[in-house]
Amino acid sequence: MGADVDAFLGQLARRLRPEVNKLRSSEEVVAACQEERDRLLQRRLALTNRASKRIGTTLGVTRTAEELTEFCTEDFADLVTVDLLDSVLDETGTSPAEALTQRRVAQRSVLDGCPESLLRIDEAHSSPDASEPVRALTTGRSVLHHIAGTEMPTWMAPSESHGRVLRALGLHSVLLVPPHARGDTLGLVQFVRHRTSAPFDDDLLLAREIVSRAAVSLDDARRYTRERSTALTLQRTLLPRHAVRQSAVETASRYLPAGSRAGVGGDWYDVIPLSGARVALVVGDVVGRGLHAAATMGRLRTAVRAFADIDLMPDELPRLDDVVIRMQREESREGGETSATCLYATYDPVSRRCSLASAGHIPPTVVTPSTTGAATPASGVVELPEVPIGPPLGLGGLPFETGEFELREGSLLVLHTDGPIAADRTRDVDLSLTTLHGVLASAPESLEETCDRLLAALLPSRPADDVALLVARTRALDPDHVATMDLPSGPAAVSGARGFASDVLTAWGLEELSFTTELVVSEPVTNAIRYGKSPVRLRLVLRTTLTCEVSDAGSTAPHLRRARIFHEGGRGLLLVAQLTERWGARHNREGKVIWAEQALPAAGGPTAEGTSPLLEPT
């Protein structure tokens, strides 16, 4: 009985052995498939992880596209091209007429010279209608195209000669993947294989994942580029476009935007002609970056110019502080914050006095010629004047003090923001100041060259912060071009002032201005004697214009008004305004000054360069 059972079991085992072998084989196949799937998944995760680290390291559109091509030609494709839509690259934000026009941003091949592509970098092109690239762009879906035998699509080989090149290379598989970011299609990425024998069948998801991650970096880069370009355009538009020719100083300036990701800042400078041949030099820095900082800078520069037009003294910076506080209140509803520093200086070429006030801004540097007479900047003495530094604009309620010092003719006054001397990893503030003083101690005669040397010595190729630099060389007004007369109190002073003005103009060879000047002088002298306080003084200043100034110790300034038919007075200032180019009033610590400017006659007036030969700086 036992033998029969053993025989039966042996027969059963022989019958079931093929089925068992098949079962074992199926398990091995499943295990092998699972292993292959895990390997592909690990490769996909490893590649996407490496792509995330290597693509998008900068905020440059072109560089991000180049990083994508460099990475994918290492172990994924034999040729990679990146084309972006012109509407994406358009910095103005307006789409071109051809919506599907693309521009080749980057391309890379495993072969030298990239023979697979006829397009050059930055070349615009459009694909034929109903072609695979157009279908991918319009639908936003990836397209996998296999090339069988000698078949070569026209959108890849527009000419027969190029088709022969592609066939000789053995091109067999093309993958078109449109990058998407924030709901927009940015362009088209092409992956091509010819040296690699395997097609793209199993790599579609991997290509989509890599391109998807690169698309976010591309979109960030193009948005940053657009905003930076807009802010920089606004910034440069709001800054002075060319040097203002005037008689008090010779100037040169530079503005450099920040090269970091922080974006354009709110640094600015200005040169503002004032009455009496004086000039105002301004430099400031708005806290923050981007369009908001540039727009705030424009508002502050306009406010400073408005204050300069009414000849406010430097210690009147609290008025500008009020403007900033008003901005803060307006922006508090939106969560914004405004703050700025500012240095405001005025220079008088008659007295050679420089008055300045600082609202949290670094003081200027002065280079004084070591000898009298002609300016010799190469042997200059570099000094830091003692300037009381007040709080930044926007704090409110705190006074500002004025520093005042005399400048020798030919001195350099260097104003700048903190960009040139800001501390970084390779230098500190003291080292930067030493470098600054060293360059200025041997500054060349040319102010433009001086600016270039300062920037080359102090700044890297891509400064981390905005830089505003203003260099001014002072001039002194020849005493022969200034005439002053102290006037007594009484009606007789008016006729004396007219006679004095006539005699001075005769000595200056400007007799044809005598009649007009006597009328212009009479009104402010009469008002000063009748309504002002002693002492009363008349001053004539000859430069590119003829300036008549009447000063007194009173604080009440006249106002232009229109007299009625039966009024006996009120027409004097209207007459002055009609006979002169400009007129105005400025207050100082001793009282006020009423001034009026007249253009010089054509024969002895300003030349094409803006300065009369008679009135060149001495």
C-alpha positions as CSV (number, residue, x, y, z in Angstrom):
1,M,0.0,0.0,0.0
2,G,2.8,2.4,0.9
3,A,4.5,1.7,-2.4
4,D,1.4,2.6,-4.4
5,V,1.1,5.9,-2.6
6,D,4.7,6.8,-3.3
7,A,4.2,5.9,-6.9
8,F,1.1,8.1,-7.1
9,L,2.8,11.0,-5.5
10,G,5.8,10.7,-7.9
11,Q,3.5,10.7,-10.9
12,L,1.6,13.8,-9.5
13,A,4.9,15.6,-9.0
14,R,6.0,14.9,-12.5
15,R,2.7,16.2,-13.8
16,L,2.8,19.4,-11.7
17,R,6.5,20.2,-12.3
18,P,5.9,22.2,-15.5
19,E,3.2,24.3,-13.8
20,V,5.5,24.9,-10.9
21,N,8.3,25.9,-13.2
22,K,5.9,28.3,-15.0
23,L,4.9,29.8,-11.7
24,R,8.4,30.3,-10.6
25,S,9.2,31.9,-14.0
26,S,6.3,34.3,-13.7
27,E,7.4,35.4,-10.3
28,E,10.9,36.0,-11.6
29,V,9.5,38.1,-14.5
30,V,7.4,40.1,-12.1
31,A,10.3,40.6,-9.9
32,A,12.5,41.6,-12.8
33,C,9.8,44.1,-14.0
34,Q,9.5,45.5,-10.5
35,E,13.3,45.8,-10.3
36,E,13.4,47.6,-13.7
37,R,10.7,49.9,-12.6
38,D,12.4,50.8,-9.4
39,R,15.6,51.4,-11.3
40,L,13.9,53.7,-13.8
41,L,12.2,55.5,-10.9
42,Q,15.4,56.0,-9.0
43,R,17.1,57.3,-12.2
44,R,14.2,59.7,-12.7
45,L,14.4,60.9,-9.2
46,A,18.1,61.3,-9.3
47,L,18.1,63.2,-12.6
48,T,15.3,65.5,-11.5
49,N,17.0,66.1,-8.2
50,R,20.3,67.0,-10.0
51,A,18.4,69.2,-12.5
52,S,16.8,71.2,-9.6
53,K,20.3,71.9,-8.2
54,R,21.9,72.8,-11.5
55,I,19.2,74.6,-13.4
56,G,18.1,78.1,-12.2
57,T,21.2,79.1,-10.3
58,T,20.9,82.7,-11.6
59,L,18.1,85.1,-12.5
60,G,19.2,85.3,-16.1
61,V,16.9,83.9,-18.8
62,T,19.7,83.0,-21.1
63,R,21.9,81.4,-18.5
64,T,19.0,79.4,-17.1
65,A,18.3,78.0,-20.6
66,E,22.0,77.2,-21.1
67,E,22.0,75.3,-17.8
68,L,19.1,73.2,-19.1
69,T,20.9,72.3,-22.3
70,E,24.1,71.6,-20.5
71,F,22.5,69.3,-18.1
72,C,20.3,67.3,-20.5
73,T,23.1,66.7,-23.0
74,E,25.2,64.9,-20.4
75,D,23.0,61.7,-20.0
76,F,19.7,62.3,-21.7
77,A,19.8,63.7,-25.2
78,D,22.3,64.3,-28.0
79,L,20.9,67.7,-28.9
80,V,18.8,70.1,-26.8
81,T,17.4,73.4,-28.0
82,V,15.5,76.0,-26.0
83,D,13.2,78.4,-27.9
84,L,11.2,81.0,-26.1
85,L,8.3,83.0,-27.5
86,D,9.0,86.6,-28.3
87,S,6.1,87.6,-26.2
88,V,7.8,86.1,-23.2
89,L,11.1,87.8,-23.9
90,D,9.5,91.2,-24.6
91,E,10.6,93.5,-21.7
92,T,7.8,96.0,-22.4
93,G,5.1,93.4,-21.7
94,T,3.4,93.9,-25.1
95,S,3.0,90.9,-27.3
96,P,4.4,91.1,-30.9
97,A,2.1,90.7,-33.9
98,E,3.2,87.1,-34.6
99,A,2.1,85.3,-31.5
100,L,4.1,82.1,-32.2
101,T,7.3,83.7,-33.2
102,Q,10.1,82.1,-31.2
103,R,13.7,83.0,-30.5
104,R,16.5,80.6,-30.0
105,V,17.8,81.2,-26.5
106,A,20.2,78.3,-26.1
107,Q,21.3,75.1,-27.8
108,R,23.9,72.4,-27.1
109,S,25.0,69.2,-28.8
110,V,27.3,66.3,-28.1
111,L,28.9,67.2,-31.4
112,D,31.2,70.2,-31.9
113,G,29.6,73.1,-33.6
114,C,26.0,71.8,-33.2
115,P,25.7,70.7,-36.8
116,E,22.1,69.4,-36.2
117,S,20.7,73.0,-36.0
118,L,20.7,75.7,-38.7
119,L,19.6,78.4,-36.2
120,R,22.0,80.7,-34.3
121,I,21.6,82.0,-30.8
122,D,19.1,84.9,-30.5
123,E,17.7,84.2,-34.0
124,A,14.0,84.5,-34.4
125,H,12.0,81.9,-36.3
126,S,8.6,80.4,-36.9
127,S,7.6,76.8,-37.5
128,P,5.4,75.9,-40.5
129,D,1.6,75.7,-39.9
130,A,0.3,72.3,-38.8
131,S,3.8,71.1,-37.9
132,E,4.6,69.2,-34.7
133,P,6.2,72.3,-33.0
134,V,3.1,74.4,-33.7
135,R,0.8,71.6,-32.4
136,A,2.9,71.4,-29.2
137,L,2.8,75.2,-28.7
138,T,-0.9,75.6,-29.3
139,T,-2.1,72.6,-27.3
140,G,0.6,72.8,-24.6
141,R,1.2,69.1,-24.8
142,S,4.4,67.2,-25.4
143,V,4.9,65.5,-28.8
144,L,7.1,62.4,-29.4
145,H,8.1,61.9,-33.0
146,H,10.0,58.9,-34.3
147,I,11.8,59.1,-37.7
148,A,11.7,55.9,-39.7
149,G,14.2,55.2,-42.4
150,T,15.0,58.2,-44.6
151,E,11.9,60.1,-43.6
152,M,12.8,63.6,-42.3
153,P,10.1,66.2,-41.5
154,T,10.4,69.6,-43.1
155,W,10.2,71.5,-39.8
156,M,13.4,69.8,-38.8
157,A,15.2,69.9,-42.2
158,P,13.9,72.9,-44.2
159,S,16.5,72.2,-47.0
160,E,17.5,69.0,-48.7
161,S,21.2,69.5,-47.8
162,H,20.4,69.8,-44.1
163,G,18.2,66.7,-44.4
164,R,21.1,64.7,-45.7
165,V,23.2,65.9,-42.7
166,L,20.5,64.7,-40.3
167,R,20.1,61.4,-42.0
168,A,23.9,60.9,-42.0
169,L,24.0,61.5,-38.2
170,G,21.3,58.9,-37.8
171,L,18.7,61.1,-36.1
172,H,15.8,58.8,-35.1
173,S,13.8,60.3,-32.1
174,V,12.6,63.8,-31.3
175,L,10.8,64.9,-28.2
176,L,9.0,68.3,-28.1
177,V,8.1,69.6,-24.6
178,P,6.6,73.1,-24.1
179,P,7.6,74.6,-20.7
180,H,4.6,75.9,-18.6
181,A,4.8,78.4,-15.7
182,R,1.9,80.0,-13.9
183,G,-0.6,79.1,-16.7
184,D,1.5,80.4,-19.6
185,T,3.4,78.5,-22.3
186,L,6.9,80.0,-22.5
187,G,8.2,78.3,-25.6
188,L,9.5,74.9,-26.7
189,V,12.3,72.6,-25.7
190,Q,13.5,70.0,-28.2
191,F,15.3,66.8,-27.2
192,V,17.0,64.9,-30.1
193,R,18.7,61.6,-30.2
194,H,21.0,60.2,-32.9
195,R,24.1,58.9,-31.1
196,T,22.0,57.2,-28.4
197,S,20.3,54.2,-29.9
198,A,17.3,54.0,-27.5
199,P,14.3,56.1,-28.4
200,F,12.5,58.5,-26.0
201,D,9.6,56.1,-25.3
202,D,10.3,55.6,-21.6
203,D,11.7,59.1,-21.0
204,L,8.6,61.3,-21.7
205,L,7.7,61.7,-18.0
206,L,11.3,62.4,-17.1
207,A,11.6,65.1,-19.8
208,R,8.4,66.7,-18.7
209,E,9.5,66.8,-15.1
210,I,12.9,68.4,-15.9
211,V,11.3,71.0,-18.2
212,S,8.6,71.7,-15.7
213,R,11.2,72.6,-13.0
214,A,13.3,74.6,-15.5
215,A,10.1,76.5,-16.6
216,V,9.6,77.9,-13.1
217,S,13.2,79.2,-13.1
218,L,12.8,80.6,-16.6
219,D,9.6,82.4,-15.6
220,D,11.2,83.8,-12.4
221,A,14.2,85.0,-14.5
222,R,12.1,86.7,-17.1
223,R,9.8,88.4,-14.5
224,Y,12.9,89.6,-12.6
225,T,14.5,90.8,-15.9
226,R,11.3,92.7,-16.9
227,E,10.9,94.3,-13.5
228,R,14.6,95.2,-13.3
229,S,14.5,96.7,-16.8
230,T,11.4,98.7,-16.0
231,A,12.8,100.0,-12.7
232,L,16.2,100.8,-14.3
233,T,14.5,102.7,-17.2
234,L,12.4,104.7,-14.6
235,Q,15.5,105.3,-12.6
236,R,17.6,106.6,-15.5
237,T,14.7,108.7,-16.7
238,L,14.3,110.4,-13.4
239,L,18.1,111.2,-13.0
240,P,19.8,114.1,-14.8
241,R,20.5,113.0,-18.4
242,H,23.4,115.3,-19.0
243,A,25.6,117.7,-16.9
244,V,24.1,121.1,-16.4
245,R,26.5,123.8,-17.5
246,Q,26.7,126.6,-15.0
247,S,29.3,129.0,-13.6
248,A,29.7,127.8,-10.0
249,V,31.1,124.3,-10.5
250,E,32.2,121.9,-13.1
251,T,30.6,118.5,-12.5
252,A,30.8,114.8,-13.6
253,S,28.5,112.0,-12.4
254,R,27.9,108.3,-12.5
255,Y,25.0,106.0,-11.7
256,L,25.4,102.2,-11.5
257,P,22.5,99.9,-10.7
258,A,23.0,97.0,-8.3
259,G,24.1,93.7,-9.9
260,S,22.6,91.5,-7.2
261,R,19.2,89.9,-7.1
262,A,17.9,92.6,-4.8
263,G,17.2,94.8,-7.9
264,V,17.5,98.5,-8.7
265,G,17.5,100.8,-5.7
266,G,16.6,104.5,-5.1
267,D,20.0,106.3,-5.3
268,W,20.0,109.7,-6.9
269,Y,22.0,112.8,-7.4
270,D,21.3,116.3,-8.8
271,V,22.9,119.6,-9.7
272,I,20.5,122.5,-9.4
273,P,21.4,126.1,-10.5
274,L,20.4,128.7,-7.9
275,S,20.1,132.4,-8.0
276,G,23.1,134.6,-7.6
277,A,25.4,132.2,-9.6
278,R,25.1,129.7,-6.8
279,V,24.5,125.9,-7.2
280,A,23.0,123.1,-5.1
281,L,24.5,119.7,-5.1
282,V,22.3,116.8,-3.9
283,V,22.8,113.1,-3.4
284,G,20.4,110.7,-1.7
285,D,19.4,107.1,-1.2
286,V,15.9,105.7,-0.8
287,V,15.7,102.5,1.3
288,G,14.4,99.6,-0.6
289,R,14.6,98.0,-4.1
290,G,12.6,97.8,-7.3
291,L,9.9,100.0,-8.9
292,H,8.7,101.4,-5.5
293,A,12.2,102.7,-4.6
294,A,12.7,104.2,-8.1
295,A,9.3,106.0,-8.0
296,T,9.9,107.2,-4.4
297,M,13.3,108.6,-5.6
298,G,11.6,110.5,-8.3
299,R,9.1,112.1,-5.9
300,L,11.9,113.1,-3.5
301,R,14.0,114.5,-6.3
302,T,11.1,116.6,-7.5
303,A,10.5,117.8,-3.9
304,V,14.1,118.8,-3.5
305,R,14.0,120.8,-6.8
306,A,10.8,122.5,-5.6
307,F,12.5,123.5,-2.4
308,A,15.6,124.7,-4.3
309,D,13.4,126.9,-6.5
310,I,12.3,128.8,-3.4
311,D,16.0,129.0,-2.2
312,L,15.6,127.2,1.1
313,M,18.7,126.9,3.2
314,P,20.2,123.4,3.8
315,D,19.0,123.2,7.3
316,E,15.4,123.4,6.0
317,L,15.6,119.7,5.4
318,P,12.7,119.2,7.9
319,R,10.4,120.3,5.0
320,L,11.7,117.3,3.0
321,D,11.3,115.2,6.1
322,D,7.6,116.2,6.1
323,V,7.3,115.0,2.5
324,V,8.6,111.6,3.5
325,I,6.3,111.3,6.5
326,R,3.4,112.1,4.3
327,M,4.5,109.3,1.9
328,Q,4.6,106.9,4.9
329,R,1.1,107.8,5.8
330,E,-0.1,107.2,2.3
331,E,1.6,103.9,2.0
332,S,0.8,102.6,5.5
333,R,-2.6,101.4,4.2
334,E,-0.7,99.2,1.8
335,G,1.9,98.0,4.2
336,G,4.7,100.0,2.6
337,E,7.4,101.9,4.3
338,T,9.4,104.9,3.1
339,S,12.8,106.1,4.4
340,A,15.7,107.9,2.8
341,T,19.0,109.6,3.4
342,C,19.9,112.9,1.7
343,L,22.9,115.3,1.6
344,Y,22.1,118.9,0.4
345,A,24.9,121.3,-0.2
346,T,25.0,124.8,-1.7
347,Y,28.1,126.6,-3.1
348,D,28.5,130.3,-3.6
349,P,31.3,131.2,-6.1
350,V,31.4,134.8,-4.9
351,S,32.1,134.0,-1.2
352,R,33.5,130.5,-2.0
353,R,31.4,129.2,1.0
354,C,29.9,125.8,1.0
355,S,26.9,125.1,3.2
356,L,25.5,121.7,3.7
357,A,23.2,119.5,5.8
358,S,22.9,115.8,6.1
359,A,19.8,113.7,6.8
360,G,21.5,110.4,7.8
361,H,23.9,110.6,4.7
362,I,27.6,110.1,4.7
363,P,29.5,113.4,4.5
364,P,31.3,114.4,1.3
365,T,35.1,114.3,0.6
366,V,37.0,117.5,-0.1
367,V,40.2,117.7,-2.2
368,T,41.9,121.0,-1.7
369,P,44.7,122.1,-4.2
370,S,48.0,122.4,-2.3
371,T,48.9,125.6,-4.1
372,T,47.0,128.8,-4.8
373,G,46.2,129.9,-8.3
374,A,45.5,127.3,-10.9
375,A,44.0,124.1,-9.7
376,T,46.4,121.2,-9.5
377,P,44.3,118.2,-8.3
378,A,47.3,115.9,-8.7
379,S,48.8,117.4,-5.5
380,G,45.6,117.8,-3.6
381,V,45.0,117.4,0.1
382,V,42.1,115.1,0.9
383,E,39.9,116.1,3.9
384,L,36.7,115.0,5.5
385,P,34.9,118.1,6.6
386,E,33.1,118.0,9.9
387,V,29.5,117.9,9.0
388,P,26.7,117.4,11.6
389,I,24.7,114.3,10.5
390,G,21.0,114.4,11.3
391,P,18.5,111.5,11.4
392,P,17.3,109.9,8.1
393,L,14.3,111.4,6.4
394,G,11.0,109.9,7.8
395,L,11.6,110.1,11.5
396,G,10.2,113.6,12.0
397,G,10.4,116.2,14.8
398,L,14.2,116.5,14.8
399,P,16.2,119.6,13.7
400,F,19.0,119.6,11.2
401,E,22.2,121.5,11.6
402,T,24.2,123.2,8.8
403,G,27.9,122.8,8.3
404,E,29.8,125.6,6.5
405,F,33.3,125.9,5.3
406,E,35.3,127.8,2.7
407,L,36.6,126.1,-0.5
408,R,39.6,127.2,-2.4
409,E,39.0,127.7,-6.1
410,G,39.7,124.4,-8.0
411,S,38.7,122.2,-5.0
412,L,37.0,118.9,-5.5
413,L,33.8,118.1,-3.7
414,V,32.9,114.4,-3.9
415,L,29.4,113.3,-3.0
416,H,28.3,109.7,-3.2
417,T,26.0,107.1,-1.7
418,D,27.2,104.3,0.5
419,G,27.6,101.8,-2.4
420,P,31.3,102.7,-3.1
421,I,32.4,102.2,0.5
422,A,30.0,99.6,1.8
423,A,31.6,96.7,3.6
424,D,31.5,93.2,2.0
425,R,33.4,89.9,2.3
426,T,36.6,91.3,0.9
427,R,36.9,94.8,2.4
428,D,35.7,97.0,5.2
429,V,34.7,100.6,5.3
430,D,38.1,101.9,6.5
431,L,39.8,100.1,3.6
432,S,37.4,101.6,1.1
433,L,37.8,105.1,2.5
434,T,41.6,104.7,2.3
435,T,41.3,103.6,-1.4
436,L,38.9,106.5,-2.1
437,H,41.3,109.0,-0.6
438,G,44.3,107.5,-2.4
439,V,42.5,107.9,-5.8
440,L,41.4,111.5,-5.0
441,A,44.9,112.5,-3.8
442,S,46.2,111.9,-7.4
443,A,43.0,112.7,-9.3
444,P,43.5,113.7,-12.9
445,E,42.4,117.0,-14.4
446,S,39.4,115.4,-16.1
447,L,36.5,114.8,-13.8
448,E,35.1,112.1,-16.1
449,E,38.4,110.2,-15.7
450,T,38.3,110.8,-11.9
451,C,34.8,109.1,-11.8
452,D,36.0,106.2,-13.8
453,R,39.1,105.7,-11.6
454,L,37.0,105.8,-8.4
455,L,34.5,103.2,-9.7
456,A,37.3,101.0,-11.0
457,A,39.2,101.1,-7.6
458,L,36.2,100.8,-5.3
459,L,33.6,98.5,-7.0
460,P,33.5,95.0,-8.4
461,S,32.1,94.4,-11.9
462,R,28.7,93.8,-10.4
463,P,28.2,96.0,-7.4
464,A,26.0,94.6,-4.6
465,D,24.3,98.0,-4.1
466,D,23.4,101.0,-6.3
467,V,26.0,103.7,-6.7
468,A,25.4,107.4,-7.2
469,L,28.6,109.5,-7.6
470,L,28.9,113.2,-8.1
471,V,32.2,115.0,-8.4
472,A,32.3,118.8,-8.6
473,R,35.3,121.2,-9.1
474,T,34.6,124.6,-7.6
475,R,35.0,127.9,-9.4
476,A,35.4,131.4,-8.0
477,L,33.8,134.4,-9.4
478,D,36.1,137.2,-10.5
479,P,35.7,140.2,-8.1
480,D,35.5,142.4,-11.2
481,H,32.2,140.7,-12.0
482,V,30.5,141.6,-8.7
483,A,29.5,145.1,-7.7
484,T,28.0,145.9,-4.3
485,M,26.5,149.2,-2.9
486,D,25.2,149.8,0.6
487,L,22.0,152.0,0.4
488,P,21.0,154.6,3.0
489,S,17.5,154.7,4.4
490,G,15.4,157.3,2.5
491,P,13.8,157.9,-0.9
492,A,17.0,159.3,-2.3
493,A,18.5,155.8,-2.2
494,V,16.4,154.8,-5.2
495,S,18.0,157.3,-7.6
496,G,21.4,156.5,-6.2
497,A,20.8,152.8,-6.8
498,R,19.8,153.5,-10.4
499,G,22.9,155.6,-11.0
500,F,25.2,153.0,-9.5
501,A,23.6,150.3,-11.7
502,S,24.1,152.4,-14.8
503,D,27.7,153.1,-14.0
504,V,28.5,149.5,-13.4
505,L,26.9,148.3,-16.6
506,T,28.9,150.9,-18.5
507,A,32.1,149.6,-17.0
508,W,31.1,146.1,-18.0
509,G,30.3,147.1,-21.6
510,L,26.5,146.4,-21.2
511,E,25.1,149.9,-21.7
512,E,22.1,148.6,-23.7
513,L,20.9,146.9,-20.5
514,S,21.0,150.1,-18.5
515,F,17.5,151.3,-19.0
516,T,15.9,147.9,-18.2
517,T,18.2,147.3,-15.3
518,E,17.4,150.7,-13.7
519,L,13.7,149.8,-13.9
520,V,14.4,146.4,-12.4
521,V,16.5,147.8,-9.6
522,S,14.0,150.6,-8.7
523,E,11.2,148.3,-7.5
524,P,13.0,146.0,-5.0
525,V,15.0,149.0,-3.7
526,T,11.8,151.0,-3.1
527,N,10.1,148.0,-1.4
528,A,13.2,147.4,0.8
529,I,13.4,151.0,2.0
530,R,9.6,151.3,2.5
531,Y,8.8,148.0,4.0
532,G,12.1,146.3,5.0
533,K,14.8,147.0,7.6
534,S,18.3,148.3,7.4
535,P,20.9,147.6,6.2
536,V,19.8,147.6,2.6
537,R,22.3,146.4,-0.1
538,L,22.3,146.3,-3.9
539,R,24.5,143.7,-5.6
540,L,25.0,143.1,-9.3
541,V,26.5,139.8,-10.4
542,L,27.7,139.2,-14.0
543,R,28.1,135.7,-15.2
544,T,26.2,133.9,-17.9
545,T,23.3,136.2,-16.9
546,L,23.1,139.6,-15.2
547,T,21.7,139.2,-11.7
548,C,20.3,142.1,-9.6
549,E,20.0,141.4,-5.9
550,V,18.5,143.7,-3.2
551,S,18.9,142.5,0.4
552,D,17.6,143.8,3.7
553,A,17.1,142.6,7.2
554,G,13.4,142.2,7.0
555,S,11.6,138.9,6.7
556,T,8.5,139.9,4.7
557,A,8.8,139.0,1.1
558,P,6.8,140.7,-1.7
559,H,4.2,138.9,-3.7
560,L,3.3,139.3,-7.4
561,R,-0.3,140.6,-7.8
562,R,-2.4,142.2,-10.4
563,A,-3.3,145.8,-9.7
564,R,-6.7,147.1,-10.6
565,I,-7.3,150.2,-12.8
566,F,-7.6,152.7,-10.0
567,H,-4.8,151.2,-7.7
568,E,-1.8,153.5,-7.3
569,G,0.6,150.6,-6.6
570,G,1.1,146.9,-7.2
571,R,2.5,147.0,-10.7
572,G,6.2,147.1,-9.8
573,L,6.9,143.3,-9.5
574,L,4.7,142.6,-12.5
575,L,6.9,144.9,-14.5
576,V,10.0,143.2,-13.1
577,A,8.6,139.8,-14.1
578,Q,8.0,141.0,-17.6
579,L,11.4,142.5,-18.1
580,T,13.5,139.7,-16.7
581,E,13.9,135.9,-17.3
582,R,13.5,134.9,-13.7
583,W,12.9,136.6,-10.4
584,G,12.4,135.4,-6.8
585,A,13.1,135.8,-3.1
586,R,15.3,133.8,-0.8
587,H,15.6,134.0,3.0
588,N,18.8,133.8,5.0
589,R,19.8,134.3,8.6
590,E,20.2,138.0,8.1
591,G,16.9,138.7,6.3
592,K,15.9,138.2,2.7
593,V,17.1,138.8,-0.8
594,I,15.0,139.8,-3.8
595,W,16.7,138.9,-7.1
596,A,16.1,139.1,-10.8
597,E,18.0,137.7,-13.8
598,Q,18.4,139.2,-17.3
599,A,19.8,137.5,-20.4
600,L,22.9,139.1,-21.8
601,P,22.9,140.8,-25.2
602,A,23.6,138.5,-28.2
603,A,26.9,140.2,-28.9
604,G,28.3,139.6,-25.5
605,G,26.0,136.9,-24.3
606,P,26.4,133.2,-23.9
607,T,28.2,131.3,-26.6
608,A,27.1,127.9,-28.1
609,E,28.9,126.2,-25.2
610,G,26.8,128.2,-22.7
611,T,29.5,130.6,-21.5
612,S,30.5,134.0,-22.7
613,P,34.3,134.3,-23.6
614,L,34.4,137.4,-21.4
615,L,33.0,135.4,-18.4
616,E,35.2,132.3,-18.5
617,P,36.3,131.2,-15.0
618,T,39.4,132.9,-13.8
